[in-house]
Amino acid sequence: MISEKTSIQKLWDFVKNLHPLVYMLILLYLVVPLLSSRFLLLQNQMNITRQVSIYLIVSIGMTYVITSKGIDLSVGSTLAFIACVVAEGLKNGTIPPLVSLFVVIGMGFILGMVVGLVITKLKIPPFIASIGLMVTYRGLTHLYMGGKVIVRLPEPIVFLGQGSLGPIPFPAVISLTIALIGWWIFRFTRFGRYTVAIGSNEAACRVVGGIKVNRYKTLIYAFQGALVGIGALIMIGRLNGTSAVLAEGFEMHVIASVVMGGTSLQGGRSSIFGTILGVYTIGVIENAMVLVGADFHTQRVIIGLLLIFSIAFQGYRERKMGVLEKT
């Protein structure tokens, strides 16, 4: 009898400690099939994994940025600029498909590094710096494109966005691989440990830890930018083209996913697994709204409300745990 109670208690502890988004996903998978019979079809489920893949790749980088107590609102504009430049090169033959991956990673690294340098060298708060560069990169994208639209890219690039390995979309394979690498870096490397340390107490890192904070903060934004570049390549492959308005509002989706997943806006606390859950939860919600006929603007309203709720819920949990002072 004692062992039975112990087993029940262990099971209850396990259930009680599950990530809140697990419960939300269970609820969605119980309710949405009642609204649409197409939701549980294998093809639709694979479509969800394909649709969320680009968000997941960029959200892994955003997890690092927010863990370091930063923010980057320029990721959508960065993605669009990289996508347009590389798509133009692929279209006219100046960038071979095999070289394009190195080009997007390099461009993303540099553009992300610019964000980091503006923050660390000019001493501008991340929110303001990234807003300024969000507008700058978007403006450069419109200037570069001049109103034109690029379509029909090389087949290898299209495969990156539209191909599959058996029933599994190829973008999902890439995104989950990057998520696994992101988790490994957090867990087992100096870069990951320093990211958490800087977000927890930047002043102590400078004085006691001997960490070159500005260098690592810049590298965190550069790392984010490199992942944005990979996301840009997959996106133009999925769309088989691009335009200057690509990825508008993209950053809100990414930030909402990361915050919903449990990465603290106060810095120093992150969850790659939570980020995966956050991205997938929003993907399921968007997919459900499409199936029931909700328009794009309604989807944006829901994502905005989810972001507000996530921040409020995160603040409540942190106050309850004593992380923040009660107000």
Sequence and secondary structure as in RCSB ss.txt:
>XXXX:A:sequence
MISEKTSIQKLWDFVKNLHPLVYMLILLYLVVPLLSSRFLLLQNQMNITRQVSIYLIVSIGMTYVITSKGIDLSV
GSTLAFIACVVAEGLKNGTIPPLVSLFVVIGMGFILGMVVGLVITKLKIPPFIASIGLMVTYRGLTHLYMGGKVI
VRLPEPIVFLGQGSLGPIPFPAVISLTIALIGWWIFRFTRFGRYTVAIGSNEAACRVVGGIKVNRYKTLIYAFQG
ALVGIGALIMIGRLNGTSAVLAEGFEMHVIASVVMGGTSLQGGRSSIFGTILGVYTIGVIENAMVLVGADFHTQR
VIIGLLLIFSIAFQGYRERKMGVLEKT
>XXXX:A:secstr
 HHHHHHHHHHHHHHHTS HHHHHHHHHHHHHHHH TTTTSHHHHHHHHHHHHHHHHHHHHHHHHHHTT   TTH
HHHHHHHHHHHHHHHHHTSS HHHHHHHHHHHHHHHHHHHHHHHHHS   HHHHHHHHHHHHHHHHHHHHTT  E
E   HHHHHHHH EETTEEHHHHHHHHHHHHHHHHHHHSHHHHHHHHHHH HHHIIIII   HHHHHHHHHHHHH
HHHHHHHHHHHHHHTEE TTTTTTHHHHHHHHHHHTT  TTSS   HHHHHHHHHHHHHHHHHHHHTT  HHHHH
HHHHHHHHHHHHHHHHHHHHTTSS   
